[in-house]
Amino acid sequence: MSTKSGEDQLNVKYYNGKFDAYQRTYVIESLDKTALDVRYLYRFLDSYLEYLRRLSIGGVIKYIKLENLTEARIPLPPLPEQRKVVEILDKADELRAKRRAALAQLDTLTQSIFLDMFGDPTTNPKGWPQEDLKTFFFFRTGKLDSNAAEPGGKYPFFTCAQENFQIDTFAFDCEALLLAGNNANADYSVKYYKGKFNAYQRTYVITLQDERNSYAYARFVLEHKLAELKRISKGTNTKYITLELLNRMRVPVPPTELQERCEKVVTQVNQHKTANLTTASKFDTLFASLQHRAFQGDLWLGSDEASEVVHEFGR
């Protein structure tokens, strides 16, 4: 099934059995299952998504036309070879899924460490002393428009978007947290960076007033305050956070020695996470290469050769 795209949510899924579907969803079946295995069709469409995204039309809500699908040309080897391609891609995709699951577990572990040592900052069950954000942090904002990004620029450019951009000039050279000051859905995020960077005029650049406090702990606190920020943010079409709202918020402040101990543990976890991210990125690149080879005829192999391809992917 290939779906029309809302906010770049174009995707394809495979299902075998009874189901129902939304009116903007294309349901695609094989007219002759002795000639085309539906799972092979699914894998082909999954590899075809980037091309379909380029064909999509519309403004905020993107969509694809029926002819974008019906005019696609699919390589059609004999059925046994289609199934070998499916087997290879399924096994490779399973390895990618395991890597993503490992990353998710590391994220959960980090949160568990913080909660175990400090408790939930929104309820402060350990009774730590509390401070207003205006005395815990220094708040600044960037000065640039969001369209100031320069592809391939030398420095990070932080905006209110989830993704990061680049720019050739820097305005900050420090350790800081970056908080998006506005967002259509009030889905704010907190990022950490140390070094030279630049920022959009609606992005808060946040530094610690007392450098004995930990940026890892400060980020943890702000992330747990995001739900509250979403609730109190202003605006209709675009939600935004004012400095006045931030200054009124209070955060627990545990002993700096405990913050430092926690940061050392979290740093070790993050090192494992970085290694896993590197491996996951490699797997994604290899999987894209496998998909390309699959529909160029390069994976129509004997069973021993197919096993070797999967083995190489998982190394």
Contacts in CASP RR format, 6 or more apart in sequence:
PFRMAT RR
TARGET T0000
AUTHOR 0000-0000-0000
METHOD contacts of the structure
MODEL  1
MSTKSGEDQLNVKYYNGKFDAYQRTYVIESLDKTALDVRYLYRFLDSYLE
YLRRLSIGGVIKYIKLENLTEARIPLPPLPEQRKVVEILDKADELRAKRR
AALAQLDTLTQSIFLDMFGDPTTNPKGWPQEDLKTFFFFRTGKLDSNAAE
PGGKYPFFTCAQENFQIDTFAFDCEALLLAGNNANADYSVKYYKGKFNAY
QRTYVITLQDERNSYAYARFVLEHKLAELKRISKGTNTKYITLELLNRMR
VPVPPTELQERCEKVVTQVNQHKTANLTTASKFDTLFASLQHRAFQGDLW
LGSDEASEVVHEFGR
1 12 0 8 1.000
1 13 0 8 1.000
1 14 0 8 1.000
1 15 0 8 1.000
1 21 0 8 1.000
1 25 0 8 1.000
1 26 0 8 1.000
1 27 0 8 1.000
1 28 0 8 1.000
2 10 0 8 1.000
2 11 0 8 1.000
2 12 0 8 1.000
2 25 0 8 1.000
2 26 0 8 1.000
2 28 0 8 1.000
2 45 0 8 1.000
2 52 0 8 1.000
2 64 0 8 1.000
2 69 0 8 1.000
3 9 0 8 1.000
3 10 0 8 1.000
3 11 0 8 1.000
3 12 0 8 1.000
3 13 0 8 1.000
3 22 0 8 1.000
3 24 0 8 1.000
3 25 0 8 1.000
3 26 0 8 1.000
4 10 0 8 1.000
4 24 0 8 1.000
4 25 0 8 1.000
4 26 0 8 1.000
4 62 0 8 1.000
4 63 0 8 1.000
4 64 0 8 1.000
5 53 0 8 1.000
5 56 0 8 1.000
5 61 0 8 1.000
5 62 0 8 1.000
5 63 0 8 1.000
5 64 0 8 1.000
6 61 0 8 1.000
6 62 0 8 1.000
6 63 0 8 1.000
7 60 0 8 1.000
7 61 0 8 1.000
7 62 0 8 1.000
8 53 0 8 1.000
8 62 0 8 1.000
10 49 0 8 1.000
10 52 0 8 1.000
10 53 0 8 1.000
10 56 0 8 1.000
10 62 0 8 1.000
10 64 0 8 1.000
11 49 0 8 1.000
12 42 0 8 1.000
12 45 0 8 1.000
12 46 0 8 1.000
12 49 0 8 1.000
13 42 0 8 1.000
14 38 0 8 1.000
14 39 0 8 1.000
14 42 0 8 1.000
16 38 0 8 1.000
21 27 0 8 1.000
24 63 0 8 1.000
26 66 0 8 1.000
26 69 0 8 1.000
28 41 0 8 1.000
28 45 0 8 1.000
28 69 0 8 1.000
29 38 0 8 1.000
30 36 0 8 1.000
30 37 0 8 1.000
30 38 0 8 1.000
30 41 0 8 1.000
34 79 0 8 1.000
35 76 0 8 1.000
35 79 0 8 1.000
36 74 0 8 1.000
36 76 0 8 1.000
36 82 0 8 1.000
37 79 0 8 1.000
37 82 0 8 1.000
37 83 0 8 1.000
37 86 0 8 1.000
39 83 0 8 1.000
39 86 0 8 1.000
39 90 0 8 1.000
40 82 0 8 1.000
40 83 0 8 1.000
40 85 0 8 1.000
40 86 0 8 1.000
41 74 0 8 1.000
43 85 0 8 1.000
43 86 0 8 1.000
43 89 0 8 1.000
43 291 0 8 1.000
43 294 0 8 1.000
44 74 0 8 1.000
44 75 0 8 1.000
44 295 0 8 1.000
46 291 0 8 1.000
47 291 0 8 1.000
47 292 0 8 1.000
47 294 0 8 1.000
47 295 0 8 1.000
48 72 0 8 1.000
52 64 0 8 1.000
52 68 0 8 1.000
52 69 0 8 1.000
53 62 0 8 1.000
55 64 0 8 1.000
55 65 0 8 1.000
55 68 0 8 1.000
56 62 0 8 1.000
56 63 0 8 1.000
56 64 0 8 1.000
57 63 0 8 1.000
57 64 0 8 1.000
57 65 0 8 1.000
74 295 0 8 1.000
75 295 0 8 1.000
75 296 0 8 1.000
75 297 0 8 1.000
76 82 0 8 1.000
77 85 0 8 1.000
77 297 0 8 1.000
77 300 0 8 1.000
81 300 0 8 1.000
84 299 0 8 1.000
84 300 0 8 1.000
84 301 0 8 1.000
84 302 0 8 1.000
84 303 0 8 1.000
84 306 0 8 1.000
85 294 0 8 1.000
85 299 0 8 1.000
85 300 0 8 1.000
87 306 0 8 1.000
88 290 0 8 1.000
88 294 0 8 1.000
88 299 0 8 1.000
88 301 0 8 1.000
88 306 0 8 1.000
88 309 0 8 1.000
88 310 0 8 1.000
89 287 0 8 1.000
89 290 0 8 1.000
89 291 0 8 1.000
89 294 0 8 1.000
91 310 0 8 1.000
91 313 0 8 1.000
92 283 0 8 1.000
92 286 0 8 1.000
92 287 0 8 1.000
92 290 0 8 1.000
92 310 0 8 1.000
92 313 0 8 1.000
92 314 0 8 1.000
93 287 0 8 1.000
95 283 0 8 1.000
95 313 0 8 1.000
95 314 0 8 1.000
96 280 0 8 1.000
96 283 0 8 1.000
96 284 0 8 1.000
96 287 0 8 1.000
99 276 0 8 1.000
99 279 0 8 1.000
99 280 0 8 1.000
99 283 0 8 1.000
100 280 0 8 1.000
102 276 0 8 1.000
103 273 0 8 1.000
103 276 0 8 1.000
103 277 0 8 1.000
103 280 0 8 1.000
106 269 0 8 1.000
106 272 0 8 1.000
106 273 0 8 1.000
106 276 0 8 1.000
107 273 0 8 1.000
109 269 0 8 1.000
110 266 0 8 1.000
110 269 0 8 1.000
110 270 0 8 1.000
110 273 0 8 1.000
113 262 0 8 1.000
113 265 0 8 1.000
113 266 0 8 1.000
113 269 0 8 1.000
114 217 0 8 1.000
114 220 0 8 1.000
114 262 0 8 1.000
114 266 0 8 1.000
117 254 0 8 1.000
117 258 0 8 1.000
117 261 0 8 1.000
117 262 0 8 1.000
118 126 0 8 1.000
118 128 0 8 1.000
118 217 0 8 1.000
118 220 0 8 1.000
118 252 0 8 1.000
118 254 0 8 1.000
118 258 0 8 1.000
118 262 0 8 1.000
119 125 0 8 1.000
119 126 0 8 1.000
120 224 0 8 1.000
121 220 0 8 1.000
121 221 0 8 1.000
121 224 0 8 1.000
121 225 0 8 1.000
121 251 0 8 1.000
121 252 0 8 1.000
122 224 0 8 1.000
122 225 0 8 1.000
122 227 0 8 1.000
122 228 0 8 1.000
124 130 0 8 1.000
124 252 0 8 1.000
126 252 0 8 1.000
126 254 0 8 1.000
127 252 0 8 1.000
128 252 0 8 1.000
128 253 0 8 1.000
128 254 0 8 1.000
129 252 0 8 1.000
129 253 0 8 1.000
130 250 0 8 1.000
130 251 0 8 1.000
130 252 0 8 1.000
130 253 0 8 1.000
131 250 0 8 1.000
131 251 0 8 1.000
131 253 0 8 1.000
132 247 0 8 1.000
132 248 0 8 1.000
132 249 0 8 1.000
132 250 0 8 1.000
133 139 0 8 1.000
133 246 0 8 1.000
133 247 0 8 1.000
133 248 0 8 1.000
133 249 0 8 1.000
133 250 0 8 1.000
133 251 0 8 1.000
134 246 0 8 1.000
134 247 0 8 1.000
135 209 0 8 1.000
136 208 0 8 1.000
136 209 0 8 1.000
136 210 0 8 1.000
136 213 0 8 1.000
136 218 0 8 1.000
136 251 0 8 1.000
136 253 0 8 1.000
137 206 0 8 1.000
137 207 0 8 1.000
137 208 0 8 1.000
137 209 0 8 1.000
137 218 0 8 1.000
138 206 0 8 1.000
138 207 0 8 1.000
138 208 0 8 1.000
138 209 0 8 1.000
139 204 0 8 1.000
139 205 0 8 1.000
139 206 0 8 1.000
139 243 0 8 1.000
139 246 0 8 1.000
139 247 0 8 1.000
140 204 0 8 1.000
140 205 0 8 1.000
140 206 0 8 1.000
140 207 0 8 1.000
141 199 0 8 1.000
141 201 0 8 1.000
141 202 0 8 1.000
141 203 0 8 1.000
141 204 0 8 1.000
141 205 0 8 1.000
142 171 0 8 1.000
142 172 0 8 1.000
142 198 0 8 1.000
142 199 0 8 1.000
142 200 0 8 1.000
142 201 0 8 1.000
142 203 0 8 1.000
142 205 0 8 1.000
143 171 0 8 1.000
143 199 0 8 1.000
143 201 0 8 1.000
144 157 0 8 1.000
144 167 0 8 1.000
144 171 0 8 1.000
144 198 0 8 1.000
144 199 0 8 1.000
144 200 0 8 1.000
144 201 0 8 1.000
145 200 0 8 1.000
145 201 0 8 1.000
146 159 0 8 1.000
146 160 0 8 1.000
146 161 0 8 1.000
146 200 0 8 1.000
146 202 0 8 1.000
148 157 0 8 1.000
148 167 0 8 1.000
148 198 0 8 1.000
148 200 0 8 1.000
149 157 0 8 1.000
149 159 0 8 1.000
149 165 0 8 1.000
149 166 0 8 1.000
149 167 0 8 1.000
150 157 0 8 1.000
150 166 0 8 1.000
150 167 0 8 1.000
150 168 0 8 1.000
151 166 0 8 1.000
152 166 0 8 1.000
153 166 0 8 1.000
153 167 0 8 1.000
153 168 0 8 1.000
154 166 0 8 1.000
154 167 0 8 1.000
154 168 0 8 1.000
154 170 0 8 1.000
155 166 0 8 1.000
155 167 0 8 1.000
155 168 0 8 1.000
155 169 0 8 1.000
155 170 0 8 1.000
155 196 0 8 1.000
155 197 0 8 1.000
155 198 0 8 1.000
156 164 0 8 1.000
156 165 0 8 1.000
156 166 0 8 1.000
156 167 0 8 1.000
156 193 0 8 1.000
156 197 0 8 1.000
156 198 0 8 1.000
157 164 0 8 1.000
157 165 0 8 1.000
157 166 0 8 1.000
157 167 0 8 1.000
157 197 0 8 1.000
157 198 0 8 1.000
157 199 0 8 1.000
157 200 0 8 1.000
158 164 0 8 1.000
158 165 0 8 1.000
158 178 0 8 1.000
158 191 0 8 1.000
158 193 0 8 1.000
158 197 0 8 1.000
158 198 0 8 1.000
158 199 0 8 1.000
158 200 0 8 1.000
158 203 0 8 1.000
158 205 0 8 1.000
159 165 0 8 1.000
159 180 0 8 1.000
159 199 0 8 1.000
159 200 0 8 1.000
159 202 0 8 1.000
159 203 0 8 1.000
160 180 0 8 1.000
160 181 0 8 1.000
160 182 0 8 1.000
160 183 0 8 1.000
160 200 0 8 1.000
160 202 0 8 1.000
160 203 0 8 1.000
161 180 0 8 1.000
162 189 0 8 1.000
164 191 0 8 1.000
167 198 0 8 1.000
169 198 0 8 1.000
170 196 0 8 1.000
170 197 0 8 1.000
170 198 0 8 1.000
171 197 0 8 1.000
171 198 0 8 1.000
171 199 0 8 1.000
172 195 0 8 1.000
172 196 0 8 1.000
172 197 0 8 1.000
172 198 0 8 1.000
172 199 0 8 1.000
172 205 0 8 1.000
173 195 0 8 1.000
173 196 0 8 1.000
173 197 0 8 1.000
174 194 0 8 1.000
174 195 0 8 1.000
174 207 0 8 1.000
175 193 0 8 1.000
175 194 0 8 1.000
175 195 0 8 1.000
175 207 0 8 1.000
175 215 0 8 1.000
176 192 0 8 1.000
176 193 0 8 1.000
176 194 0 8 1.000
176 197 0 8 1.000
176 205 0 8 1.000
176 206 0 8 1.000
176 207 0 8 1.000
177 190 0 8 1.000
177 191 0 8 1.000
177 192 0 8 1.000
177 205 0 8 1.000
177 206 0 8 1.000
177 207 0 8 1.000
177 215 0 8 1.000
177 218 0 8 1.000
177 219 0 8 1.000
177 222 0 8 1.000
178 190 0 8 1.000
178 191 0 8 1.000
178 192 0 8 1.000
178 193 0 8 1.000
178 199 0 8 1.000
178 203 0 8 1.000
178 204 0 8 1.000
178 205 0 8 1.000
178 206 0 8 1.000
179 188 0 8 1.000
179 189 0 8 1.000
179 190 0 8 1.000
179 203 0 8 1.000
179 204 0 8 1.000
179 206 0 8 1.000
179 222 0 8 1.000
179 241 0 8 1.000
180 188 0 8 1.000
180 189 0 8 1.000
180 202 0 8 1.000
180 203 0 8 1.000
180 204 0 8 1.000
181 188 0 8 1.000
181 202 0 8 1.000
181 203 0 8 1.000
181 204 0 8 1.000
181 240 0 8 1.000
181 241 0 8 1.000
182 202 0 8 1.000
182 238 0 8 1.000
182 239 0 8 1.000
182 240 0 8 1.000
182 241 0 8 1.000
183 238 0 8 1.000
183 239 0 8 1.000
183 240 0 8 1.000
184 237 0 8 1.000
184 238 0 8 1.000
184 239 0 8 1.000
185 239 0 8 1.000
186 229 0 8 1.000
186 230 0 8 1.000
186 233 0 8 1.000
186 239 0 8 1.000
187 230 0 8 1.000
188 226 0 8 1.000
188 229 0 8 1.000
188 230 0 8 1.000
188 233 0 8 1.000
188 241 0 8 1.000
189 226 0 8 1.000
190 219 0 8 1.000
190 222 0 8 1.000
190 223 0 8 1.000
190 226 0 8 1.000
192 215 0 8 1.000
192 216 0 8 1.000
192 219 0 8 1.000
199 205 0 8 1.000
202 240 0 8 1.000
204 241 0 8 1.000
204 243 0 8 1.000
204 246 0 8 1.000
206 218 0 8 1.000
206 222 0 8 1.000
208 215 0 8 1.000
208 218 0 8 1.000
210 256 0 8 1.000
212 256 0 8 1.000
213 253 0 8 1.000
213 256 0 8 1.000
213 259 0 8 1.000
214 256 0 8 1.000
214 259 0 8 1.000
214 260 0 8 1.000
214 262 0 8 1.000
214 263 0 8 1.000
215 263 0 8 1.000
216 259 0 8 1.000
216 262 0 8 1.000
216 263 0 8 1.000
216 266 0 8 1.000
216 267 0 8 1.000
217 254 0 8 1.000
217 259 0 8 1.000
217 262 0 8 1.000
217 263 0 8 1.000
221 251 0 8 1.000
221 252 0 8 1.000
225 249 0 8 1.000
225 251 0 8 1.000
228 249 0 8 1.000
229 241 0 8 1.000
229 245 0 8 1.000
229 249 0 8 1.000
230 239 0 8 1.000
232 245 0 8 1.000
233 239 0 8 1.000
233 240 0 8 1.000
233 241 0 8 1.000
233 245 0 8 1.000
234 240 0 8 1.000
234 241 0 8 1.000
234 242 0 8 1.000
234 245 0 8 1.000
283 313 0 8 1.000
283 314 0 8 1.000
286 313 0 8 1.000
287 313 0 8 1.000
290 299 0 8 1.000
290 309 0 8 1.000
290 313 0 8 1.000
293 299 0 8 1.000
299 306 0 8 1.000
299 309 0 8 1.000
301 309 0 8 1.000
END
